[in-house]
Amino acid sequence: MTFALSVKSLLRLEDVHPDLVRVIKRAIRTSPTDFVVVEGLRTVERQKQLVAAGASKTMKSRHITGHAVDLAPYVNGAVHWDWPLFYPLAKAVKAAAVTEGVQIEWGGDWRTFKDGPHWQLPWAVYP
């Protein structure tokens, strides 16, 4: 089955770096799991809220500059946060990044504060 991004997900990709948008649009076509864009560009105020709530650890989030997105598996009409569902999604996004020639980082690969929904363009390549 081939999936497509919803209108809401596409709206959440507005003002996100075009290289990252290309990766996400390719990934949805090849992912074995449907997914949604939970968040793209973030305001400083929103980031402060997330840090205060413990959902983020930094005010230097790539979301603030449009260099990051959060994705979540969408199964049976609902967003799911179960870690096993993120792995097939991660495989699809990583493969899409290779195909598009875009370097990307997944929060699920981080050693501390693993962040399964988080995808970002690396600082070294996209300062």
SULCOR-V297504 format. One record per backbone hydrogen bond with DSSP energy under -0.5 kcal/mol. NH is the residue of the N-H (numbers start at 1). CO is the residue of the C=O. Records with the same first field share a line. If there is no record, write none. Layout:
# SULCOR-V297504
NH->CO / CO
This chain:
# SULCOR-V297504
3->28
10->6
11->7
12->8
13->9 / 10
14->11
16->13
17->66
20->17
21->17
22->18
23->19
24->20
25->21
26->22
27->23
28->24
29->25 / 26
30->26 / 27
31->27
36->72
38->36 / 70
39->70
41->12 / 14
42->63
47->43
48->44
49->45
50->46
51->47
52->48
53->49
54->50 / 51
55->50
56->50
64->61
65->62
66->63
67->62
68->62
69->119
70->39
71->117
72->36
73->80
74->34
75->73 / 78
78->75
80->73
85->82
86->82 / 83
87->83
88->84
89->85
90->86
91->87
92->88
93->89
94->90
95->91
96->92
97->93
98->94
99->95
100->96
101->97 / 98
102->97
105->120
107->118
109->106
110->107
115->107
118->115
119->69
120->105
121->67
125->122
126->122
